[in-house]
Amino acid sequence: MQLPSTTLLGDKDPFPSIKGLVSLFQRKGIRTVFLSAGTSKSSTADLEIAECMGCPLNAIYTTDAELAAWEEVKVALKTHKAAATPVSEFSAGAETKWILPKNIRTFPNGPIRALSEEICKTMSVSNTRIDILKIDLEGTAGRRMLYEILDEGFRPAIVLIRWPDAPNVNLTTATAAGHLQNCGYALIRKEDTKYLYYFVDNDMYATCSWETVGAINPMVDGIVNEVMEQVNASAPKPDEEHSLSAIKALITDMHTLVKTNPVPLSSTLAFAKALGLPEPPNGTYTAPLFSTWISKLFEKMDAMELTGEARATRKELIVSLKNVEGLLEEITRPKVVDASVAVTTDAC
């Protein structure tokens, strides 16, 4: 998926944004629903979004000071003059923007569903939605608003948010940022703690079942299983020449072990593991274990598609393996004692 290019808006407190917002929202045009919650250090980023889109700037304020700051912005837009005694630096630069003051609409903070319905009604938008969301609230207020927006089913195309801390250094911020991306958002740019997210409709929560009993985390389990399947599918098949070499070495060790001569345990076990053979129980090499090994080695060599020298090597190994099989049968065969010979020997 090709993500849109980005840019910075607002020279006094730059916020990352999508480059070419107009082309992205050209079908909605002036009915693009832009919602900004809280006040940044400067209003210029918000104003530049509204200016290029030609859409209203719907500002949600949480304090009287925030409302006063937006009112000062309206005055600067109307007079195109900076305030002689500004309430805050928030309105600085607003006098250079060309936006109708009536298009700066302020709303007190409240339940997001009711707020969105009111905003869309004032804009003559039939379906309640949020197209562009900017959140710059102090403390936990921003996270709470984001959770509420997502829980209400809103999926703004663009989310600009100033986190109180970087997600990788704060657990609560990491949880909120993770939830946002799991809901289908991609992080495409960040400037300090100002993050830009773009909706790609890749909802991680919808990719797995949350009714799987015993799964610690169904999402993680599903991802791990899928990755392991891909790894196993793409894993190269064991080189048959190496397999023949391992079989030859194991036959040599088996021959020595059957004759009860000591063989280093590590070499025998390593060859057996490499060939996928069962390990000796309690490290003890028994006749039944060797019989199993011999049977499986015959099957492995039988299944090999070999040519040239490798075929000749396999024939030699089959002969060697039959010799070990014969030696094993000889050792494990019950001994029969001739009673008459025994009596004669005793008489002597």
C-alpha positions in Angstrom: 0.0 0.0 0.0 1.3 3.4 -1.0 1.0 5.9 1.9 0.5 9.6 1.1 3.5 12.0 1.4 3.6 14.3 4.4 4.5 17.9 5.2 4.6 20.3 8.2 1.9 22.8 8.9 2.2 25.9 11.2 5.5 27.6 11.4 5.2 28.5 15.1 4.3 25.0 16.3 4.8 22.7 13.3 2.4 19.7 13.1 2.9 16.8 10.6 0.1 16.6 8.1 -0.8 15.0 4.7 0.6 16.8 1.7 -2.2 17.8 -0.7 -5.2 17.5 1.7 -7.4 19.1 -1.0 -6.9 16.2 -3.4 -7.5 13.7 -0.6 -10.8 15.2 0.3 -11.8 16.7 -3.0 -15.2 14.8 -3.1 -16.2 16.2 0.3 -14.7 19.7 -0.2 -16.1 22.3 2.1 -18.1 19.6 3.9 -15.0 17.9 5.2 -15.6 17.5 8.9 -12.5 18.9 10.7 -12.5 18.5 14.5 -9.8 20.1 16.6 -9.8 19.4 20.4 -7.7 21.6 22.7 -5.3 24.3 21.9 -1.7 23.9 20.8 1.0 26.5 21.3 -0.2 28.1 18.1 -3.4 28.1 16.0 -1.5 28.3 12.7 -1.5 24.5 11.9 -5.3 24.3 12.5 -5.9 27.4 10.4 -3.8 26.2 7.5 -5.9 23.0 7.3 -9.1 24.9 7.3 -7.7 27.5 4.8 -6.5 24.9 2.2 -9.7 22.9 2.6 -12.2 25.8 2.7 -14.0 23.8 5.4 -15.1 25.0 8.9 -12.8 24.5 11.8 -14.8 22.9 14.6 -12.9 23.6 17.8 -13.7 21.8 21.0 -12.7 23.7 24.1 -12.4 22.3 27.6 -11.6 25.5 29.6 -12.6 29.1 29.4 -9.0 30.0 28.6 -9.2 27.8 25.4 -12.5 29.5 24.4 -10.9 33.0 24.9 -7.9 31.9 22.8 -10.2 30.9 19.9 -12.2 34.1 20.2 -9.0 36.1 19.9 -8.2 34.1 16.7 -11.6 35.1 15.3 -10.8 38.8 15.9 -7.4 38.5 14.2 -9.0 36.8 11.2 -11.6 39.6 11.0 -9.3 42.6 11.4 -6.1 41.0 9.9 -4.3 42.6 12.7 -2.5 41.0 15.7 -4.0 41.7 19.1 -2.3 44.6 20.9 -2.4 42.7 24.2 -2.8 39.0 23.2 -4.3 36.7 25.8 -1.8 34.1 24.7 0.6 33.3 21.9 -2.0 31.0 20.4 -3.4 33.7 18.1 0.0 34.8 16.8 0.0 34.6 13.0 -3.7 34.2 12.6 -4.0 37.7 11.1 -2.2 36.4 8.0 -4.8 33.7 7.3 -7.7 34.1 5.0 -10.6 32.3 6.7 -14.0 33.7 7.5 -14.3 34.2 11.3 -17.8 32.4 11.1 -16.0 29.3 10.0 -14.2 29.0 13.3 -17.0 27.2 15.3 -16.4 26.5 19.0 -18.2 23.8 21.0 -17.8 22.9 24.7 -16.5 19.5 25.4 -19.1 16.8 25.9 -20.2 13.3 24.7 -18.5 12.8 21.3 -21.5 11.3 19.6 -23.7 14.2 20.5 -21.0 16.7 19.6 -20.4 15.1 16.2 -24.1 15.0 15.4 -24.4 18.7 16.3 -21.3 19.6 14.2 -22.5 17.7 11.2 -25.9 19.2 11.5 -24.5 22.7 11.4 -22.5 21.8 8.3 -25.5 20.2 6.6 -23.7 16.8 6.5 -26.2 14.0 6.4 -24.1 11.2 7.9 -22.4 11.8 11.2 -18.7 11.5 10.7 -15.2 12.9 11.5 -12.8 13.3 8.5 -9.8 15.0 10.1 -9.1 14.8 13.9 -6.6 16.9 15.8 -6.1 16.3 19.5 -3.9 18.5 21.7 -5.1 18.1 25.2 -3.3 18.1 28.5 -2.7 14.9 30.6 -5.0 12.0 30.1 -7.8 14.0 28.4 -6.5 13.4 24.9 -6.3 9.6 25.4 -9.8 9.5 26.9 -11.2 11.5 23.9 -9.4 9.2 21.4 -10.8 6.1 23.1 -14.3 7.5 23.1 -14.1 8.4 19.4 -12.9 5.0 18.5 -15.4 3.3 20.7 -18.2 5.2 19.0 -17.1 3.7 15.7 -15.6 6.9 14.2 -12.6 6.3 11.9 -11.2 9.7 10.8 -9.1 9.5 7.7 -6.4 11.5 9.4 -5.5 11.7 13.1 -3.0 14.3 14.4 -2.3 13.9 18.0 0.2 15.3 20.5 0.9 12.5 23.0 1.8 13.6 26.5 4.9 11.3 26.3 6.5 9.2 23.6 4.7 5.8 23.3 7.9 3.8 23.7 8.7 5.4 27.1 5.2 5.5 28.7 3.0 2.5 29.2 -0.4 4.3 29.1 0.6 6.2 25.9 1.9 3.0 24.4 -1.5 1.3 25.1 -3.4 4.2 23.4 -1.1 4.4 20.4 -1.2 0.6 20.1 -5.0 0.6 20.2 -5.1 3.3 17.5 -2.9 1.3 15.2 -4.7 -1.9 15.9 -7.9 -0.2 14.9 -6.5 0.3 11.4 -4.2 3.2 11.5 -0.6 3.6 10.2 1.8 6.0 11.7 3.4 7.9 8.8 5.2 10.7 10.5 6.2 12.1 13.9 7.7 15.4 15.1 8.7 15.2 18.8 5.5 14.0 20.5 3.3 15.1 17.6 2.2 12.1 15.6 0.4 11.8 12.3 -1.8 8.7 11.6 -3.4 7.6 8.4 -6.4 5.2 8.2 -5.5 2.2 6.1 -8.5 0.0 7.2 -6.2 -2.8 8.4 -8.0 -3.6 11.6 -5.9 -6.1 13.6 -8.7 -6.9 15.9 -10.8 -8.2 13.0 -8.0 -10.6 11.9 -8.4 -13.2 14.6 -11.0 -14.8 16.8 -11.4 -13.5 20.4 -13.2 -16.7 21.4 -10.1 -19.0 21.2 -9.9 -20.8 24.6 -6.4 -21.1 26.0 -4.8 -18.5 23.7 -2.9 -16.0 25.9 -3.2 -13.4 23.1 -5.2 -14.6 20.0 -3.7 -11.8 17.9 -0.1 -12.6 18.8 -0.6 -16.4 18.6 -2.2 -16.0 15.1 0.7 -13.9 13.9 3.3 -16.2 15.3 1.6 -19.3 13.8 1.3 -17.7 10.4 5.0 -16.6 10.4 6.1 -20.0 11.5 4.1 -21.6 8.7 5.8 -19.3 6.2 9.2 -20.0 7.6 8.6 -23.8 7.5 7.2 -23.6 4.0 10.2 -21.6 2.7 12.8 -23.6 4.6 15.2 -25.3 2.3 15.0 -29.1 2.0 18.0 -30.9 3.6 20.8 -31.4 1.2 20.7 -35.1 0.3 24.5 -35.3 0.0 24.7 -34.1 3.6 22.1 -36.6 4.5 24.1 -39.4 3.0 27.2 -38.2 4.9 25.2 -38.2 8.1 23.8 -41.7 7.4 27.3 -43.0 6.7 28.7 -41.5 9.9 25.8 -42.9 11.9 26.1 -46.4 10.4 29.8 -46.3 11.5 28.8 -45.3 15.1 26.1 -47.9 15.2 28.4 -50.7 14.0 30.8 -49.8 16.8 28.1 -49.5 19.4 26.5 -52.8 18.5 29.9 -54.4 19.2 29.7 -52.7 22.6 32.8 -50.5 22.0 32.6 -47.0 23.4 31.6 -44.2 21.0 31.3 -40.5 21.9 27.6 -39.9 22.7 27.6 -36.4 21.2 28.5 -37.6 17.7 25.9 -40.4 17.6 23.2 -38.2 19.0 24.0 -35.3 16.7 23.8 -37.5 13.6 20.5 -39.0 14.8 19.0 -35.6 15.4 20.1 -34.3 12.0 18.3 -37.2 10.3 15.2 -36.8 12.4 15.6 -40.1 14.2 14.2 -40.7 17.7 16.6 -40.0 20.6 17.8 -42.8 22.9 15.7 -43.0 26.0 17.8 -41.9 29.0 20.8 -41.8 26.7 20.8 -45.6 26.5 21.4 -47.2 23.1 19.3 -50.4 23.0 18.7 -53.0 20.3 15.0 -51.9 19.8 16.3 -48.3 19.2 18.8 -49.5 16.7 16.1 -51.6 14.9 14.0 -48.5 14.7 16.9 -46.4 13.3 17.7 -49.1 10.7 14.2 -49.2 9.5 13.9 -45.5 9.2 17.3 -45.1 7.5 16.2 -47.7 4.9 13.0 -45.6 4.3 14.9 -42.4 4.0 17.4 -43.8 1.5 14.6 -45.4 -0.5 12.8 -42.1 -0.8 15.9 -40.2 -2.1 16.0 -39.3 -5.8 19.6 -39.5 -6.6 21.8 -39.7 -9.6 25.4 -40.5 -10.5 27.9 -40.9 -7.6 25.2 -40.3 -5.0 23.3 -43.4 -6.2 26.5 -45.5 -5.9 27.0 -44.1 -2.4 23.5 -45.1 -1.4 24.1 -48.7 -2.6 27.2 -48.9 -0.5 25.3 -47.5 2.5 22.5 -50.0 2.1 25.0 -52.8 2.1 26.7 -51.4 5.3 23.3 -50.9 7.0 22.4 -54.5 6.2 25.7 -55.6 7.8 24.8 -53.7 10.9 21.3 -55.2 10.8 22.8 -58.7 10.5 25.2 -58.1 13.3 22.4 -56.8 15.5 20.3 -59.9 14.8 23.3 -62.2 15.6 23.9 -60.5 18.9 20.3 -60.5 20.0 19.5 -64.0 18.8 18.9 -66.4 21.8 21.8 -68.9 22.3 21.0 -72.7 22.2 23.2 -75.0 24.3 23.6 -78.7 23.3 22.9 -80.6 26.5 24.8 -83.7 25.4 27.9 -81.6 24.7 27.6 -80.0 28.1 27.4 -83.4 29.8 30.4 -84.8 27.9 32.4 -81.7 28.8 31.5 -82.1 32.4 32.5 -85.8 32.4 35.8 -84.9 31.0 
